[in-house]
Amino acid sequence: IPVRATRRKSRRIEEPAEFRYVPVWDWQLRVLHWFSVFLILVLSATGLLMGSGRFVYGGAEGFTNYLSWLRLVHFVAGWLLLCAAILRIAGLFLASNQFQRWYALFPVRVRDLKNLVQVALNYLFCRFDRPPHYIGHNPLQQVAYTAIFGVGLLALFTGFALYALYDPGNPVFRYFVMFDDLVGVQYVRLTHQFVMWIFLAFIPIHVYLSVRADTVEREGALSSIVSGGRWCRKGTHFEDA
């Protein structure tokens, strides 16, 4: 994208004619995105510390409430992540533009399913022809983000199933206790920890896909989660435009 040094901020009509600016993500979604990233990192760090006896017992010698504070921070972050998930689900139906609604997140259209393989091959550098263009999420991103949202819901469910053990008489959490008894607490805890590693593995993949899209397509896909919009080449056919 051509840039020029100037002290005066240029107006939109003065931008290069080869590109057009398209608002994609509103400020609410961007705040939820970065807030969720922060919460996942907090949950992962506190979960690792709680699951490692070496850190717990090493800290307990000088600070007897070490584990209690870790558990408190973990629980609070879990409740906040649940609130963020509820707001994100509401945004699937109440978002300000079409790129944030549910049909742009799930590959339910036939054309998206047909383009899925081609987009995947381009991401893996197995094909070098121009892939189908999307302003919002392309089919591969739709599958990846839908899957990670499902993994996040599983993390919340298993987390609250473990949380219920501290208050088994609660009218809501007693149903989670029934699930613990059915599956087994150790298996619930193992699933909860396994989900954490899925998130930690997804983060570098997500960063790679974003950087790769910005590097190859040069349309501001990575910076859009900060600025809220993308620069799209005029004359390009976008599947979701």
C-alpha positions, 0 to 999 in steps of 0.5 A: 500500500503506498504511503507518504510522509506528511504532517496532515492526516489524509482524508479517506477520499485522498487515499490511493484509488487502487484500494478501498477501506472496508470496516470489518470488526467493530470495537466491541468484537475487538475488545472481546478478542483481546480480552479473551486472549488475556483471560486464556493466558491467565487461565493457562498460567494459573492452571499450570501452576496449580497442576504442578506440585513443585510450584505449589509446595515451593511457594507454600513455604513462604506464602501459605495462601499461594494455592488459594490465590491461584485458584481464586484468580483462575475461577474469576478468569473463568467466569469472565471468559464465560461472560465474554463467550455469552457476549460473543454468541449474542454478537453472532445475531446482533453484530453491526455488519455481515462479517461478524454474524453467524453465517460468516463464522460457520462454513454452511454455504456450498461455495464455502465448502467448495473453496475450503480445500483450495484455501487450505492448499494455498495456506500450505503453499501447495498451490500458488494460484490466487485463492478465493478472496474473502473480506471476513473469514475465509472457509479455513478460518471459519472451520478453525475458529468454529472448532476453537469456539467449541473447544472453548465451550468444552473448557468452560463446561469441564472447568465448571464441573470441577468448580462444582466440587467446591459447592456440590449442594448448589442448585445449579452446580449439583448437575455438574456434580452428577456429570463428575460422578458419571464420567469420573473426576480424574477424566474431567480434570484430564480433559480440562488440561488437554483443552488448555494445551489445544489452546496453547497449540492454536495460538502459534497456528493462529498467529502464523495464519494471520501473518501469512495472510498479511504477507501474501495477500497484503490487505491488512488482515492482521492489522484489522483486529486492531484497526477494525478494517481492511484495505481491499483491492478495487476490482477484486471479487470477494466471495462474501462481499 
